[in-house]
Amino acid sequence: MLGTRPEAIKCAPVIRALKDDPRFTPVVLSTGQHRQMLDETLAAFGITPDVDLSVMAERQTLSQVTHRALSGLAEHLSDSPVDAVMVHGDTATTLAGGLAGFHNQIPVVHIEAGLRSGNLYSPFPEEANRRLVAQISELHLAPTAGNSANLIREGISEHKIVVTGNTVIDALRWASAQAVDYGDPALEDLDDDPRRVIVASAHRRESWSKLTQIGQALRQVADAENVRIVVPLHRNPVVREAILPEISGVPNITIVDPLPYLQFCRLMLRSDIIVSDSSGAEEEGPALGKPTLVLRDITERPEAVVAGTARLVGRTCERVAAEVTALLRDEALYTRMATTANPYGDGKATDRVVGALAHYFGDGPAVVPFVPGSLITPAGIAA
């Protein structure tokens, strides 16, 4: 079950592997929580949902989208023979999918389990969603040993947990070699631009009150440094209304619509620095060897911060501008952050996910846990 672009990215390698495995018959059920971005991403991986609930409506509340997803999922499950419900991460689709499976007494398998920020309201509502789903899951596929430890501290039996690595790295390895262009005319000259490239984005609900300051920070950096800041601007009108007035018409800033996944991977490969509040960027930047400044105060993905390839920089104009400027001017700092090993995956997380699912049903050996790997080169090959 999936419904958002991040879920599509991280589930796509698993879906493709399950389709190729004679032990399984996967049924892809989409809530359509992120309509256009979801469809584009699934298409890039050659995936068409078997069931599409199309729950999204303009400016609907969290309660409304969760209710519509749960209602549609429950109706489908009540009429379908299903051996397991697989959900990913922490979205409204994840919560609804987990509840629908539980209500129908179908085992829930949670991909990307065990991430915790420690603050129930940050990120909101994701932190609560993933904690709730953990209580009703039968198999927990944790990306890292730290995620596994979080689950064990919460009373989850260790034999129900498998450390797999994050499937986003598998997707990134494949996608980083696929795109032939950037997907937007405004970026056609990017490969010939001698300036250092910063990819910047912000969209989280907890960032909304700080979006103006983030935009001001980007403008300050653009005014003071010889850089090119590329901003793939989220389609949410709340985000656009806050950031656009600060960065529109500013030299050195290129504003584009959200790019299709393959083209965004190409953009990240071309970048020198990533500045974002996106959970995907926290994983993809370190995997690509791109120093990543995380626009948050706390994170459920501390591994890259501990390793030194990512830094939490908050959302105030002064701090964000100062941290970006430091990376641009301090070569030693930049090199340290750019050469740290990737803590999130080795490109084999999908194999472990499928292996763990087979083992759960008694049709395969136990899975050897993931141990942190290395960086990804522009060709998509492990460095």
C-alpha positions in Angstrom: 0.0 0.0 0.0 1.4 3.4 -1.0 0.2 6.8 -1.8 3.0 9.4 -1.7 6.1 10.0 -3.9 8.6 8.9 -1.2 6.6 5.7 -0.7 6.7 5.0 -4.4 10.4 5.6 -4.6 11.2 3.3 -1.6 8.6 0.6 -2.5 9.3 0.4 -6.2 12.4 -1.8 -6.0 10.5 -4.1 -3.6 7.4 -4.3 -5.9 9.6 -5.1 -8.9 11.5 -7.8 -7.0 8.2 -9.4 -5.7 6.9 -9.5 -9.3 10.0 -11.4 -10.4 9.8 -13.8 -7.5 7.6 -16.9 -8.1 6.8 -17.2 -4.4 4.8 -14.0 -4.4 1.9 -12.3 -6.2 2.1 -8.6 -5.2 -1.0 -6.4 -5.5 -0.1 -2.7 -5.6 -2.8 -0.6 -3.9 -2.5 3.2 -4.2 -4.4 5.8 -2.2 -3.3 8.5 -4.5 -2.3 10.7 -1.6 0.2 12.5 -3.8 -1.5 12.4 -7.2 0.8 13.8 -9.9 4.1 13.2 -8.2 3.1 9.7 -7.3 2.0 8.8 -10.8 5.2 10.2 -12.4 7.4 8.2 -10.0 5.6 4.9 -10.4 5.7 5.4 -14.2 9.5 5.9 -14.1 9.8 2.5 -12.5 7.3 0.9 -14.9 4.7 0.3 -12.2 0.9 0.7 -12.5 -1.2 0.3 -9.4 -3.6 -2.6 -9.4 -6.1 -0.6 -7.3 -6.3 3.2 -7.1 -8.5 4.8 -4.5 -7.8 8.5 -5.5 -8.5 9.8 -2.0 -6.9 13.2 -2.5 -9.0 16.4 -2.5 -7.8 20.0 -2.4 -6.9 21.3 1.0 -8.4 18.4 2.9 -7.4 17.8 6.5 -5.3 15.0 7.9 -8.4 13.5 9.4 -10.2 13.6 6.1 -7.5 12.0 4.0 -6.9 9.3 6.7 -10.6 8.5 6.9 -11.0 8.2 3.1 -7.9 6.0 2.8 -8.9 3.7 5.7 -12.4 3.4 4.3 -11.2 2.4 0.8 -8.5 0.1 2.0 -10.8 -1.7 4.4 -13.4 -2.2 1.7 -10.8 -3.7 -0.7 -9.3 -6.0 2.0 -12.7 -7.4 3.0 -13.2 -8.7 -0.5 -9.7 -9.9 -1.3 -7.6 -12.9 -0.2 -4.4 -11.4 1.2 -1.6 -13.0 3.2 0.1 -9.8 4.3 -0.3 -6.1 4.1 3.0 -4.2 3.4 3.1 -0.5 4.4 6.0 1.9 4.3 7.2 4.6 6.7 4.9 7.0 8.3 2.3 8.7 6.1 -1.5 8.8 6.4 -1.5 6.0 3.9 0.8 4.0 6.2 -1.4 4.5 9.2 -4.6 3.7 7.3 -3.1 0.6 5.6 -1.8 -0.7 8.9 -5.2 -0.3 10.6 -7.0 -1.8 7.6 -4.8 -4.9 7.8 -5.1 -5.2 11.5 -8.9 -4.8 11.4 -9.0 -7.7 9.0 -6.5 -9.8 11.0 -4.0 -9.8 8.2 -0.3 -9.6 9.2 1.2 -6.1 8.8 4.7 -5.8 7.4 6.3 -2.4 8.1 9.1 -1.3 5.7 11.3 1.4 7.1 10.3 0.6 10.7 11.8 2.0 13.9 12.6 5.6 12.9 12.1 7.9 15.9 12.7 11.6 16.6 11.6 11.3 20.2 9.2 14.2 19.8 5.6 13.1 19.0 4.9 16.4 17.2 8.1 16.5 15.1 7.7 15.5 12.4 4.0 15.9 12.5 2.1 13.7 12.0 4.7 11.2 10.9 6.2 10.5 14.3 2.9 9.4 15.7 2.0 7.4 12.6 5.0 5.2 12.7 4.8 4.6 16.4 1.2 3.6 16.1 1.9 1.2 13.1 4.7 -0.4 15.1 2.2 -1.6 17.7 0.2 -3.6 15.2 2.9 -4.9 12.9 4.1 -8.5 12.8 7.3 -8.0 10.8 9.4 -4.8 11.3 12.0 -4.1 8.5 14.3 -1.6 10.1 16.8 0.2 7.8 19.6 0.5 10.5 20.7 -1.1 13.7 19.7 2.1 15.5 16.1 1.8 14.2 16.1 -1.8 15.5 17.2 -0.7 18.9 14.4 1.9 19.0 11.9 -0.9 18.4 13.4 -3.2 21.0 13.3 -0.4 23.6 9.6 -0.1 22.9 9.0 -3.7 23.6 9.0 -5.2 20.1 10.3 -8.7 20.1 13.8 -8.9 18.5 12.8 -12.0 16.4 10.2 -9.8 14.6 12.8 -7.3 13.5 15.2 -7.5 10.5 17.8 -4.9 9.7 17.6 -4.4 5.9 19.2 -1.1 5.0 17.0 1.5 3.3 15.5 0.6 -0.1 15.9 4.3 -1.1 19.5 3.5 -1.8 18.5 0.7 -4.1 16.2 3.1 -6.0 18.9 5.7 -6.1 21.5 3.3 -7.5 19.1 2.4 -10.3 17.8 5.9 -11.0 21.2 7.7 -10.9 22.2 6.2 -14.2 18.8 6.5 -16.0 18.0 10.2 -16.5 19.3 11.8 -19.7 18.3 15.4 -18.8 17.0 17.6 -16.0 13.4 17.6 -17.2 13.1 21.5 -17.2 14.3 24.0 -19.8 15.5 26.3 -17.0 18.2 23.7 -16.2 19.4 23.0 -19.7 22.6 24.9 -19.1 23.4 23.4 -15.7 26.1 21.1 -16.8 28.0 24.0 -18.4 27.5 26.3 -15.5 30.9 26.8 -13.6 29.2 27.9 -10.4 28.7 25.6 -7.4 25.2 24.2 -7.3 23.0 24.2 -4.2 19.7 22.2 -4.3 17.3 23.6 -1.8 13.8 22.6 -0.8 11.3 22.9 2.2 7.8 21.7 2.6 7.2 19.9 5.9 4.2 21.1 8.0 6.5 22.0 10.9 8.5 24.2 8.6 5.5 26.2 7.4 5.9 29.0 10.0 9.6 29.3 9.0 9.3 29.1 5.3 9.8 32.9 4.9 13.0 32.8 6.9 14.3 29.9 4.8 13.5 31.9 1.6 15.4 34.9 3.1 18.4 32.7 3.9 18.5 31.5 0.3 18.3 35.0 -1.0 21.2 36.1 1.3 23.4 33.3 0.1 22.5 34.0 -3.6 23.3 37.7 -3.1 26.7 37.1 -1.4 28.1 34.1 -3.1 29.0 33.0 -6.7 26.6 30.0 -6.6 23.5 28.7 -8.4 20.7 27.7 -6.1 18.1 25.4 -7.7 14.8 25.3 -5.9 12.3 22.6 -6.9 9.3 24.3 -5.4 6.7 22.0 -3.8 3.2 22.4 -5.3 1.5 23.0 -1.9 0.1 26.5 -2.1 1.1 27.1 1.6 4.7 26.5 0.6 4.6 28.6 -2.5 2.9 31.6 -1.0 5.5 31.8 1.8 8.7 31.2 -0.2 8.1 32.7 -3.6 8.0 36.3 -2.5 11.5 35.9 -1.0 13.3 34.2 -4.0 11.4 35.3 -7.1 13.6 37.2 -9.5 16.7 36.8 -7.5 19.9 36.4 -9.6 21.6 33.0 -8.9 18.3 31.4 -7.9 16.5 29.1 -10.4 13.0 28.1 -9.4 11.5 25.0 -11.0 8.5 22.8 -10.4 9.1 19.5 -8.6 11.1 17.4 -11.0 10.3 13.8 -11.9 12.3 11.3 -9.8 14.9 10.4 -12.4 15.6 14.0 -13.2 15.8 15.0 -9.6 18.4 12.2 -9.0 20.4 13.7 -11.9 20.1 17.2 -10.2 21.3 15.8 -6.9 24.3 14.2 -8.7 25.2 17.6 -10.3 24.8 19.5 -7.0 27.6 20.4 -4.5 25.4 21.0 -1.5 21.8 19.9 -0.5 19.7 22.1 1.8 16.4 20.5 2.7 13.8 19.4 5.3 13.0 16.4 3.2 13.5 12.9 4.8 14.6 11.6 1.4 17.3 14.2 1.1 18.7 13.2 4.5 19.3 9.7 3.0 20.0 10.5 -0.6 22.5 13.3 0.0 24.8 11.3 2.2 24.6 8.3 -0.2 25.8 10.5 -3.0 28.5 12.2 -1.0 26.8 15.5 -1.0 27.1 17.6 2.2 23.5 17.9 3.4 22.1 20.7 5.6 18.9 19.5 7.2 16.3 22.2 7.9 15.1 20.7 11.1 15.9 20.9 14.8 15.6 17.2 15.5 15.7 14.2 13.2 14.6 10.5 13.2 17.6 9.9 10.9 20.6 10.6 13.2 23.0 8.2 11.5 24.2 10.7 8.9 24.5 13.5 11.5 26.6 11.3 13.7 28.7 10.2 10.8 29.3 13.8 9.8 27.8 13.9 6.3 24.7 15.8 7.4 24.1 18.7 9.8 21.0 19.9 11.6 20.8 23.6 11.0 17.3 24.6 12.1 15.2 27.0 10.0 16.2 30.5 11.1 17.5 32.8 8.4 20.7 33.6 10.2 21.6 30.0 11.0 20.8 28.6 7.6 22.7 31.3 5.7 25.7 30.9 8.0 25.8 27.1 7.6 25.6 27.3 3.8 28.2 30.0 3.7 30.6 28.0 5.9 30.4 25.0 3.6 31.1 27.2 0.5 34.1 28.8 2.1 35.7 26.1 4.3 37.2 23.5 2.0 38.3 21.2 4.8 34.7 21.2 6.2 33.3 20.5 2.8 35.7 17.6 2.2 35.0 16.0 5.5 31.2 16.0 4.9 31.6 14.8 1.3 33.8 11.8 2.0 31.9 10.1 4.8 30.6 6.6 4.2 26.9 6.2 3.6 25.2 4.8 6.7 21.8 4.0 5.1 22.3 1.2 2.6 24.5 -0.9 0.2 22.0 -1.4 -2.6 20.8 -4.8 -1.3 18.0 -3.7 1.0 15.4 -5.0 -1.4 16.9 -8.5 -1.4 16.8 -8.5 2.4 13.2 -7.2 2.4 12.1 -10.0 0.1 14.2 -12.5 2.0 12.7 -11.5 5.3 9.2 -11.8 3.9 9.9 -15.3 2.6 11.4 -16.3 5.9 8.4 -15.0 7.8 6.2 -17.4 5.8 8.7 -20.3 6.2 10.0 -20.2 2.6 13.6 -19.1 3.0 16.5 -18.8 5.4 17.0 -16.0 7.9 18.4 -12.8 6.5 21.9 -11.6 7.3 21.5 -8.0 8.7 22.7 -4.9 6.9 26.0 -3.3 7.8 26.6 0.3 6.7 28.2 0.6 3.2 29.8 3.2 1.0 29.0 6.1 -1.4 27.3 6.0 -4.8 29.2 7.3 -7.8 27.5 9.2 -10.7 27.3 5.9 -12.6 25.3 4.4 -9.8 28.1 2.0 -8.8 29.3 1.6 -5.2 32.5 3.6 -4.7 
